[in-house]
Amino acid sequence: MAVPDSIKPFSPEETQRILCHLQQPAVFMNMTSDWPVLHWTAEHLSKCLGDKHIRFRLGKKDKTKTPLFETQCSYVEAKLEHFLNWTQGCTGAEAGLFCNYPVSEYWAYADYKYIAMLFQDQPSMFQDVKWSDFGFEGRNGGESTLWIGTKGANTPCHLDSYGCNLVLQVQGRKRWHLFPPGDTRHLYPTRIPYEESSVFSQVDVLHPDQRRFPAFQGAKVHVVTLKPGQVLYVPRHWWHYVESVDPITVSVNSWIELEGDHMARVSEAVTKAVVCALKSAPSDDNTDDWLNPTEEGVGSHNENMQYLNLAVRAFAERQNSLSNIKQVQGSRDTRPVKRDSRGEIKKHCGMVEESAPFTVPFQPHLIPVDCQEVNSPETEGMTTKDLKFSGNSDVKSQEDCTARSNELQRTELTSADSPSLTRYRQSDSADVRFQDSSYDYKEPRDTTIATNDLLDCLVHPDVIALVTRLLLERNTESYKATSSL
């Protein structure tokens, strides 16, 4: 018997309001008990998919001090039935192509699988996912991705350039390691391998090489083990590493575009043009497998420039739209419009800023993911709910949670204007000189600078942010007007 909607802790409208104010990851409890998708175990999905083959990514279980990127994994096309037989120790024809990979040595992951494509001949299954309960009217499984993995299956630590994520755990448990936007400099960002909208970390966050990445010691990790029925909210620009901790895990992910993502799309277009131009050029050191398997291919420079122009045009249209809204609001309200660090009009729920203060209702149905020690004995296998009631959580009250959330919001906004960018902006000349007293001369290392070394500097998030601002200031009149306010 389905659980009535009325007993859910938050209505769709209340959930939307919460999401508008959340500035840190949080877990929603008791929101999905009536969702048919909770029956989507790997065994159930195997029956639904039948003879359909899907792509699995396989990685070695060896522990190293370097991330295992998707370009370094093996891949097989197989039925979900083969996958299940393999996990149970079957070999030969029963395991399909998995028979070439000992289950004791490898993990397997069917990741990024679009439900709309997997079940295009069974569209009724889309309705099993009810994101409308979170205030996204009409949103269901058709806008979601499916993830099926074994213990140890993982996604390398990365951040999404735009959008936020809602993740429902269906079967088994997954452990999430999340880092706030302000920790970007501690995570050594890289765009190789290249995947549009994903910035990877060079650090193996579970087994970091402190000699190569000493600044990682300053990173503040937030850890949560997500259980079936729970929904994790991952805010924009939060880094995350995800690993399955049970023999078989199934989860559903919904990526949601946010206000202000138009500028991020321009930044992505700039990055794509630079990366593809340099990595596509014939070179002695351009021999690595730099394009992520999730990408369809390398576009020509003309195609990438067209993409950039479309992104700039979309941003300009959005800015003009916001200016028009401001003018309409101005005729009814003489208060100045507040803007964030990106020049976007500050909004909370809806287009108009709320007049009444709002406190995020943490506990007991919304659990903040707070800063925890990675893999410490006290937190191993626990969710933040466990930590709260075991006395190991730093969260003492709803007020503490709200204060912590506000602090993280200030950190994200401040990180958009890093000290290095501030120094560069002080010069009106295109010829940027290192005049800061903090720049100390050091003898050059006895190494050769490779193309990837150059790219890591050229497409560093701080540099791309600066280039994007300069590009928009020179090419969009609306941005010139709004950025001066």
KOLLUM-469840 format. One record per residue (C-alpha): residue number from 1; x, y, z. Coordinates in Angstrom, 1 decimal. Each point is the difference from the previous one (the first is absolute). Layout:
N
     n     east    north       up
   NUM        X        Y        Z
...
# end
This chain:
485
     n     east    north       up
     1      0.0      0.0      0.0
     2      1.4      3.4     -1.0
     3      0.8      2.4      2.7
     4     -2.2      3.2     -0.3
     5      1.8      3.1     -1.1
     6     -1.5      1.9      3.0
     7      2.4     -1.8      2.4
     8      3.1      1.2     -1.8
     9      2.1      2.4      2.1
    10      0.1      2.7     -2.7
    11     -2.5      1.0     -2.7
    12      1.4      0.7     -3.5
    13     -0.2      3.7      0.7
    14      1.8     -0.3      3.3
    15      2.7     -2.2     -1.6
    16      0.5      2.5     -2.8
    17      0.5      2.8      2.6
    18      2.5     -2.2      1.9
    19      2.0     -0.7     -3.1
    20      0.1      3.7     -0.8
    21      1.7      0.7      3.3
    22      2.2     -3.1      0.5
    23      3.7      0.9     -0.4
    24      1.4     -3.3      1.1
    25     -0.7     -3.7     -0.8
    26     -2.9     -1.5      1.9
    27     -2.0     -3.2      0.1
    28     -3.8     -0.1     -0.3
    29     -1.6     -2.7      2.1
    30     -3.4     -1.6     -0.4
    31     -0.8      1.7     -3.3
    32     -0.1     -3.0     -2.4
    33     -1.8     -2.8      1.8
    34     -2.8     -0.1     -2.7
    35      2.4      0.2     -3.0
    36     -0.3     -3.2     -2.2
    37      3.7      0.5     -0.9
    38      1.0     -1.4      3.4
    39     -0.9     -3.4     -1.5
    40      2.7      0.5     -2.7
    41      2.5     -2.5      1.4
    42      2.6     -1.3     -2.4
    43     -2.0     -3.3     -0.3
    44     -3.2      1.9     -0.9
    45      1.8      2.1     -2.5
    46      1.6     -3.1     -1.6
    47     -3.5     -1.3     -0.7
    48     -1.2      3.3     -1.4
    49      3.0      0.4     -2.3
    50      0.1     -3.6     -1.2
    51      2.5     -0.5     -2.8
    52      0.9      3.7     -0.3
    53      3.8      0.5      0.3
    54      1.3      2.9      2.1
    55      3.6      1.3      0.4
    56      1.9     -0.7      3.2
    57      3.2      1.7      1.2
    58      2.4     -2.3      1.8
    59      2.9      1.0      2.2
    60      2.6     -1.8      2.1
    61     -0.5     -0.2      3.7
    62      3.7      0.8      0.6
    63      0.5      3.0      2.4
    64      2.2      2.6     -1.5
    65      0.8      3.6      0.7
    66     -1.4      1.2     -3.3
    67     -3.6      0.3     -1.2
    68     -1.3     -2.6     -2.4
    69     -1.5      2.1     -2.7
    70     -2.5     -1.3     -2.5
    71      2.6      0.1     -2.8
    72      2.0     -2.6      1.9
    73     -2.8     -2.5      0.5
    74     -1.1     -3.1     -2.0
    75     -3.4     -0.2     -1.5
    76     -2.4     -2.8     -0.9
    77     -3.4     -0.1     -1.7
    78     -2.2     -2.6      1.8
    79     -3.4     -0.9      1.3
    80     -0.9      0.9      3.5
    81     -0.6     -3.8      0.5
    82      3.7     -0.6     -0.9
    83      1.0      2.7      2.6
    84     -2.0     -1.7      2.7
    85      1.3     -3.4     -0.8
    86      3.6      1.3      0.1
    87     -0.5      1.6      3.4
    88     -1.1     -3.5      1.3
    89      3.1     -1.6     -1.3
    90     -1.2     -1.4     -3.3
    91      2.5     -0.4     -2.9
    92     -0.2     -0.9     -3.6
    93     -3.1      0.8     -2.1
    94     -2.1      0.7      3.1
    95      2.2      3.1      0.7
    96      0.2      1.1     -3.6
    97      3.0      2.3     -0.6
    98      0.5      0.4      3.7
    99      1.6     -3.4      0.0
   100      3.3      1.7     -1.0
   101      0.1      2.0      3.2
   102      0.4     -1.9      3.3
   103     -2.7      1.3      2.4
   104      2.6     -0.2      2.8
   105      2.2      2.6     -1.8
   106     -2.5      2.3     -1.7
   107     -3.0      2.2      0.8
   108     -2.7      0.8     -2.6
   109     -2.2      3.1     -0.5
   110     -2.8      0.7     -2.4
   111      0.1      3.8      0.4
   112     -1.6      3.0     -1.6
   113     -2.8     -2.1     -1.5
   114     -2.8      2.2     -1.2
   115     -3.3     -1.6      1.0
   116     -1.8      1.6     -3.0
   117      2.3     -2.0     -2.3
   118      0.2     -3.2      2.1
   119     -3.8     -0.3      0.1
   120     -1.0      1.8     -3.1
   121     -2.4     -2.9     -0.8
   122     -1.4      0.0      3.5
   123     -0.7      3.7      0.7
   124     -2.5     -0.8      2.7
   125      3.1     -0.8      2.2
   126      0.9      3.7      0.0
   127     -2.9      0.6      2.4
   128      1.6     -2.2      2.6
   129      2.2      3.0      0.9
   130     -1.8      3.0      1.5
   131      2.2      3.0      0.2
   132     -3.2      2.0      0.0
   133     -0.1     -0.7      3.7
   134      3.0      2.2      0.3
   135     -1.8      2.9     -1.8
   136      1.2     -0.8     -3.5
   137     -3.4     -0.3     -1.7
   138     -0.1     -2.5     -2.8
   139      3.5     -1.3      0.7
   140      0.4     -3.8      0.1
   141      2.3     -2.7     -1.0
   142      0.1      1.3     -3.6
   143      2.4      2.7      1.2
   144      2.1     -2.3      2.2
   145      3.0     -2.3     -0.3
   146      0.4     -3.6      1.4
   147      3.2     -1.2      1.8
   148      0.6     -3.7      0.7
   149      3.2     -1.2      1.6
   150      1.9     -2.5      2.1
   151      1.9      0.7      3.2
   152      2.9      2.3     -0.7
   153     -1.5      1.5     -3.2
   154      0.7      3.7      0.1
   155     -0.2      3.3     -1.7
   156      3.3      2.0      0.2
   157     -0.1      3.2      2.0
   158     -1.4      2.8     -2.1
   159     -2.3      3.0      0.0
   160     -2.8      0.8     -2.4
   161      0.5      3.4     -1.7
   162     -3.7      0.8      0.2
   163     -3.1     -1.4      1.5
   164     -0.7     -1.9      3.2
   165     -0.9     -3.6      0.6
   166     -2.7     -2.0      1.8
   167      1.0     -3.6      0.6
   168     -2.4     -2.8      1.1
   169      1.6     -3.2      1.4
   170     -2.0     -3.0     -1.0
   171      2.0     -3.1      0.8
   172      3.1     -0.4      2.2
   173      2.1      2.9      1.4
   174      2.3      2.6     -1.5
   175      2.5      2.1      1.9
   176      0.3      3.6     -1.1
   177      3.1      2.2      0.7
   178     -0.9      3.6     -0.7
   179      2.2      3.1      0.1
   180     -1.3      3.6      0.0
   181      0.7      2.4     -3.0
   182      2.5      1.9      2.1
   183      2.2     -3.1      0.0
   184      0.7      0.0     -3.7
   185      3.6      1.2      0.4
   186      0.6     -3.0      2.4
   187     -1.3     -2.5     -2.6
   188      2.4      0.8     -2.9
   189     -2.6      0.4     -2.7
   190      0.6     -1.4     -3.5
   191     -1.9     -0.2     -3.3
   192      1.9     -3.1     -1.2
   193     -1.8     -2.3     -0.5
   194     -2.4      2.5     -1.7
   195     -3.7     -0.4      0.6
   196     -2.3      2.9     -0.6
   197     -1.3      1.6      3.2
   198      2.3     -2.2      2.2
   199      3.2      1.2      1.8
   200      2.0     -2.9      1.4
   201      2.3      0.0      3.0
   202      3.5     -1.4     -0.5
   203     -0.1     -1.3      3.6
   204     -1.0     -3.5      1.1
   205     -2.1      1.4      2.9
   206      0.0     -3.4      1.8
   207      3.7     -0.6     -0.3
   208      1.6      3.4     -0.7
   209      3.6      0.4     -1.1
   210      0.9      2.7      2.5
   211      3.4      0.5     -1.6
   212     -1.5      1.0     -3.4
   213     -3.1      1.7      1.4
   214      0.9      1.5      3.4
   215     -2.8      2.6     -0.1
   216     -2.6     -2.8      0.2
   217      0.6     -0.1      3.8
   218     -2.0      3.2      0.1
   219     -3.1     -1.5     -1.6
   220     -3.1     -0.4      2.1
   221     -1.8     -3.2     -0.9
   222     -3.7     -0.6      0.7
   223     -0.9     -3.8      0.2
   224     -3.3     -1.8     -0.2
   225     -1.0     -3.5     -0.8
   226     -3.3      0.1     -1.9
   227     -2.5     -2.8      0.7
   228     -3.0     -1.2     -2.0
   229     -2.9      2.4     -0.1
   230      2.2      3.0      0.9
   231      0.5      3.0     -2.3
   232      3.2      1.9      0.0
   233      0.1      3.6     -1.2
   234      3.4      1.1     -1.4
   235      0.2      3.8     -0.5
   236      1.6      1.7     -2.9
   237      3.8     -0.1     -0.2
   238      0.5     -2.5      2.8
   239      2.7     -2.6     -0.7
   240     -1.0     -3.6      0.5
   241      1.6     -3.5     -0.1
   242     -2.5     -2.9      0.2
   243      0.7     -3.6      0.7
   244     -2.3     -3.0      0.4
   245      0.4     -1.8      3.4
   246     -2.4     -2.9     -0.5
   247      0.2     -3.0     -2.4
   248     -2.6      1.6     -2.4
   249     -1.2      3.5      0.0
   250     -2.7      1.8     -2.1
   251     -0.7      3.7      0.1
   252     -1.9      2.6     -2.1
   253      1.5      3.5     -0.6
   254     -1.8      3.1     -1.2
   255      2.2      2.9     -1.2
   256     -1.8      3.4      0.3
   257      1.0      3.2     -1.8
   258      0.0      3.1      2.2
   259     -0.3      3.7     -0.4
   260      3.4      1.5     -0.8
   261      1.1     -3.0     -2.0
   262      0.1      2.1     -3.2
   263      3.4      1.5      1.0
   264      1.3     -3.5      0.9
   265     -1.0     -1.2     -3.5
   266      2.1      2.8     -1.5
   267      3.0     -1.1      2.2
   268     -0.5     -3.6     -1.2
   269      0.0      1.2     -3.6
   270      3.3      1.9      0.6
   271      1.5     -3.1      1.6
   272     -1.1     -2.3     -2.8
   273      1.4      2.3     -2.7
   274      3.4      0.2      1.8
   275      0.3     -3.7      0.9
   276     -1.0     -1.3     -3.4
   277      2.2      2.4     -1.8
   278      3.1     -1.0      2.0
   279     -0.6     -3.7      0.3
   280     -1.0     -0.4     -3.7
   281      3.2      1.6     -1.2
   282      2.7     -2.5     -1.1
   283      2.6     -0.2      2.8
   284      2.6     -2.4      1.3
   285     -1.8     -0.1      3.4
   286     -3.6      0.0     -1.2
   287     -0.1     -3.7      0.1
   288     -2.2     -0.5      3.1
   289     -3.6     -1.1      0.0
   290     -1.3      3.4      1.0
   291     -3.7     -0.1     -1.1
   292     -2.3     -1.6      2.5
   293     -2.0     -2.9     -1.4
   294     -3.2      1.9      0.9
   295      0.8      2.5     -2.8
   296     -1.1     -0.8     -3.5
   297      3.0      1.5     -1.7
   298      2.2      3.0     -0.7
   299     -1.7      2.9     -1.7
   300      1.9      2.2     -2.5
   301      1.2      3.4      1.1
   302     -2.8      1.6     -2.1
   303     -2.6     -2.1      1.8
   304      1.4      0.8      3.4
   305      0.0      3.8     -0.8
   306     -3.6     -0.3     -1.2
   307     -0.8     -1.6      3.3
   308      1.7      2.8      1.8
   309     -1.9      2.6     -1.9
   310     -3.3     -1.7      0.7
   311      0.8     -0.1      3.7
   312      0.9      3.7      0.1
   313     -3.2      0.8     -1.9
   314     -2.1     -2.0      2.5
   315      1.7      1.8      2.9
   316     -0.7      3.4     -1.5
   317     -3.6     -0.9     -0.6
   318     -0.3     -1.2      3.6
   319      1.6      3.2      1.3
   320     -2.4      2.1     -2.1
   321     -2.9     -2.0      1.4
   322      1.2      0.6      3.5
   323      0.3      3.8     -0.7
   324     -3.5      0.1     -1.2
   325     -1.2     -1.8      3.1
   326      2.0      2.5      2.1
   327     -1.8      2.9     -1.8
   328     -3.4     -1.5      0.6
   329      0.9     -0.6      3.6
   330      1.4      3.5      0.3
   331     -3.4      1.5     -0.9
   332     -1.4     -1.8      3.0
   333      2.9      0.0      2.4
   334      2.7      2.7      0.4
   335      2.4     -2.2      2.0
   336      3.2     -0.8     -1.9
   337      0.3     -3.5     -1.6
   338      2.6     -2.1      1.8
   339      2.6     -1.9     -2.1
   340      2.3     -2.8      0.7
   341      3.8     -0.2     -0.8
   342     -0.7     -1.0     -3.5
   343     -2.2      3.0     -0.8
   344     -3.2     -2.0      0.0
   345     -3.1      1.3      1.7
   346     -0.3     -1.6      3.4
   347     -3.0     -2.3      0.2
   348     -1.3     -2.5      2.5
   349     -3.4     -1.6     -0.6
   350     -1.5      1.4     -3.2
   351      1.1      3.1     -1.8
   352     -0.4      2.4      3.0
   353      2.2     -0.1      3.0
   354     -1.9     -1.1      3.1
   355     -0.7      2.7      2.6
   356     -0.3     -2.3      3.0
   357      3.1     -1.9      1.3
   358      0.0     -3.8     -0.5
   359      1.6     -2.6      2.2
   360      0.8     -3.4     -1.6
   361     -1.9     -2.6      2.1
   362      2.9     -2.4      0.7
   363     -0.9     -3.1      2.0
   364     -1.6     -2.5      0.1
   365     -1.1     -0.2     -3.7
   366      2.9      2.0     -1.5
   367      3.5     -0.9      1.1
   368      2.9      2.3     -0.8
   369      3.2     -1.6     -1.3
   370      2.6      1.4      2.3
   371      3.7      0.0      0.0
   372      1.3     -3.4      1.2
   373      3.4     -1.8      0.0
   374      0.5     -2.2     -3.0
   375     -0.2     -3.7      0.8
   376      0.4      0.5      3.7
   377     -1.0     -2.9      2.2
   378     -2.8      2.0      1.6
   379     -1.7      0.9     -3.3
   380      0.6     -3.2     -2.1
   381     -3.3     -1.2     -1.4
   382     -2.1      2.7      1.7
   383     -2.3      2.6     -1.4
   384     -0.3      3.5      1.5
   385     -3.1     -1.2      1.7
   386      2.0     -2.7      1.7
   387      2.6      2.6      1.0
   388     -2.6      2.4      1.3
   389     -1.5     -2.5      2.4
   390      3.3     -1.7      0.9
   391      1.3      3.3      1.3
   392      2.8      0.4     -2.6
   393     -1.6      2.7     -2.0
   394      1.1      3.6      0.4
   395     -3.6      1.1     -0.6
   396     -1.6      1.0      3.3
   397     -3.1      1.8     -1.2
   398     -2.0      1.3     -2.9
   399      1.6      3.4      0.5
   400      3.4     -1.5     -0.2
   401     -0.9     -1.7     -3.3
   402     -1.3      3.3     -1.4
   403      3.1      1.9      1.0
   404      2.2     -2.7     -1.6
   405     -2.1      0.2     -3.2
   406      0.3      3.8     -0.1
   407      3.8     -0.2      0.5
   408      0.3     -2.5     -2.9
   409     -2.0      2.4     -2.2
   410      2.4      2.8      0.7
   411      2.9     -2.3     -0.8
   412     -1.4     -0.9     -3.4
   413     -0.7      3.6     -0.9
   414      3.5      1.1      1.2
   415      1.7     -2.8     -2.0
   416     -1.3      1.4     -3.2
   417      2.3      3.0      0.6
   418      3.2     -1.6      1.0
   419      3.1      2.1      1.0
   420      1.7     -0.9     -3.2
   421     -2.9      1.4     -2.1
   422     -0.2      3.1      2.2
   423      3.7      0.7     -0.8
   424     -0.6     -0.4     -3.7
   425     -3.0      2.3      0.0
   426      2.0      2.8      1.5
   427      1.7      0.4     -3.4
   428     -1.8      1.7     -2.8
   429      2.6     -1.2     -2.4
   430     -0.2     -3.3     -1.9
   431      3.7     -0.4      0.9
   432     -0.3     -1.6      3.4
   433      3.2      0.3      2.1
   434      0.8     -1.8      3.2
   435      0.4      2.9      2.4
   436     -1.3     -1.6      3.1
   437      2.5     -0.2      2.9
   438     -1.2     -3.5      0.7
   439      1.5     -1.3     -3.2
   440      3.4     -1.5      0.9
   441      2.5     -0.9     -2.7
   442      1.1     -3.6      0.0
   443      2.5     -1.8     -2.1
   444     -1.8     -1.9     -2.8
   445     -0.3     -3.7      0.4
   446      2.0     -2.2     -2.3
   447     -3.1     -1.3     -1.8
   448     -1.7      0.6     -3.4
   449     -3.3      1.8      0.0
   450     -2.5     -2.2     -1.9
   451     -3.2      1.0     -1.7
   452     -2.0     -1.3      2.9
   453      2.0      2.2      2.4
   454     -0.8      3.0     -2.1
   455     -3.7     -1.0     -0.2
   456     -0.2     -0.4      3.8
   457      0.9      3.7      0.3
   458     -1.9      1.3     -3.0
   459     -3.3     -1.6      0.9
   460      0.3      0.3      3.8
   461     -3.4      1.1      1.4
   462      1.4      3.3      1.1
   463      1.5      0.8     -3.4
   464     -3.1     -1.1     -1.9
   465     -2.1      2.2      2.3
   466      2.2      3.0     -0.8
   467     -0.1     -0.7     -3.8
   468     -3.8     -0.5      0.1
   469     -0.5      3.4      1.7
   470      2.3      1.8     -2.4
   471     -1.7     -1.6     -3.0
   472     -3.5      0.9      1.3
   473      1.0      3.5      0.8
   474      1.3      0.5     -3.5
   475     -2.9     -1.7     -1.8
   476     -3.2      0.6      1.9
   477     -1.3      3.4      0.7
   478     -2.5     -1.3      2.6
   479      2.9     -1.6      2.0
   480      1.9      3.3      0.0
   481     -3.0      1.8      1.5
   482     -0.8     -2.6      2.7
   483      3.6     -0.7      1.0
   484      0.6      3.6      0.8
   485     -2.9      0.0      2.6
# end
